[in-house]
Amino acid sequence: MCCLSADTSNSQERLKGRVIGRDGEAREHIEKMTQTEISVYGKTVGFIGYVQNIEIAQEAVKMLLNGREHSTVYDYLERNHLSIRR
């Protein structure tokens, strides 16, 4: 994927929180829309699924880590919904 460094442990927790979302909703939404499994552990985000689906999920996570709003990421997933392998 890519590397994104957090200056402090608070920054790391904030970034983790953006990917996971409130009560895991963001992660679950990305998983559901891309037919992937996502694991967030420490500084690592892992993906399991078809390669083309993982690429879409990775881009969604990158968008969140770069500060995009969750609604923007969900719109991206909707636009790419047809190219997701089932």
Secondary structure, 3 states (H helix, E strand, C coil): CCCCCCCCHHHHHHHHHHHHCHHHHHHHHHHHHHCCEEEEECCEEEEECCHHHHHHHHHHHHHHHCCCCHHHHHHHHHHCHHHCCC
